[in-house]
């Protein structure tokens, strides 16, 4: 089972910076955006935007939705989630999203899990930060590129890439 990102302690600054960049790259303050936060955790994105968005998580205690099939969204946020999914689960998720809204835009946060991020997780005493990871950064990126066109990419502290993408 994947973990919920904790927005506490020193790592709070890192994760809040990621959310700020997600909001900028996706122009999420725009009122025309109907946002689905897929893997919402404790709904930090909604708190930061200070507006209602659709929150979905595999954990029922975090999710306000049973599924995403009947949701009217045009932007989906998938932040530090793909690493916990298998290749088949990612394929199925992208297929389902395409069926719901083929013109949907994506903002995807992918942790690099590189040397710098490994040092940071130890400095912040978050030793189990990457526990449960199924796919590497490169594997996630390759799966994204198979179905999505990367329109913009922003790096955060050399540890996370924020990708703005749409279906090919």
N, C-alpha and C positions, 0 to 999 in steps of 0.2 A: 504494500500500500504506500503510495506517495505521501509525502509530508506536506503540511501547511507551512508556507513561508512565514517566518516570524519577523515582524516589523518592530523589533525591540533591540536594545543594546546598540553596539557600534554598527552592526550590519544594517540597522534601520536606515542609515544614510545612503548606503549602496542601493537598497531596494526602493527607497523613495526616489532616488535619482533615475532608476529604471522606469518607474511610473511616470515621472515628469517627461522623460524622453518618449515614452509611449504616447502620452497625451499630445505632445508636440508633433511627432511624426504622423500621427493619425488624425490631427486636427479634431480631437475628441470633444472640445468645448463647443463645436459647431452643433447647433440645435437640430440639423438635419440628420445627424448621426443617430442611428438606432443600434445601440451597442450591446453585444453579447460578450460577457467576460467568461470564457470557457476555462474553468479551473480557477474560479474566483477566490477560493480560500476564505479568508475573513473579510472579503469585500473591500479591500483597501482601495481599489480603483474607484469604486462608487463613492467612497468617502472623500477621496481626493477631488473627484469631479463635482461632488456635491449635487448630483442629479441622479434620477432613477435610470438604471441600466438593468439588463437581464443578467442575473447571476446564476451560473451553472457550475456545479462541482460534483464529482463522483461521490463525495461524502454527503449524505442526506442532511446532516446537521449544518452544512455550509450552503447548500443549494436551495434556491427558492423554486426550482423547476424540476419536474420529473425527467424531462428530456427536452431536446432543442427543436424537435420536429415541427411544432406549431408556433414558433416564435417568428415575429416579423423583425428581422435585423438586417442591417446593411454593412455592419462592421463587426468583426470578431477579433477579440483579443485572446491570444494564447500565450501567456507569459510563464516561462519556465515550467511548461507542462509536457511538451513533446518528449522530453528525455525519459519520462516515466511510462511512455506508451511503446508498444511493439510496432514494428513496421506495418503489420497487418492492421493494427488499431489506427494508426495514422492514415493509412490508405482508406479505411472505412470511414473515418471522421471526415476526411476531405471529400469523399464521395457523397456523404450525407449532406454536408454543407453545400456542395454544388447542386444537389437536388432541391434544397431549400431555397437557395439564392445564388445563381451562377455569377451574378455581378457583385457579390459580396467582396469587400476588401478585408485584408488580414493585417494585423499587427502582431508579430510573433517575437517573443523574447527567447533567445537561446543562450544559455550559459556556456562559455567556452571550456570550463573545467580545465584550464591550463595551469601552468606553474604558478602564475600570479594569483589565480583564484584559490589554488590549494594553499598557498601561503596565507592569503586573507582568511580562509576558513579556520586555519589554525590560530592566527592572531586574534580572531574574534571568538575563539574557543567553541566554534561551531564544527566540531570534528566530524560529525555525521552529515554534513551539508549535502554531499552527493550520494548518499545512501539511497538505494532503490533505482538508480539510473540504469536504464536499459540500453540507451543509444548515446553514442558520442556526439559531440558537436558536428563533426563532419558527416556522420550518418544522418542526423536530423536535417542538415542543410541539403544533402543530396535528395532526400525524400521530398523536401519542400520544392526543390528545383524541378522535380519530375512533373508536378501539377501546377505550380505557381510561377508567375513572372515576378521577380524581385524588382520593384520600382525604386525603392530607396532603402538604404541600410545605414544605421547609426551605431557606432560603437560606444559602449559605456565602460569607462575605466579599463579597457582592454580585457574585460572579463565577461561581457555580455554583448551580443549583437541584437539590435532591435530592427526587425525587417518589416517593411511595408510592402505588401504583395497583393496580387490579384490572380484569378484563374487565367491560365494561358488560353 
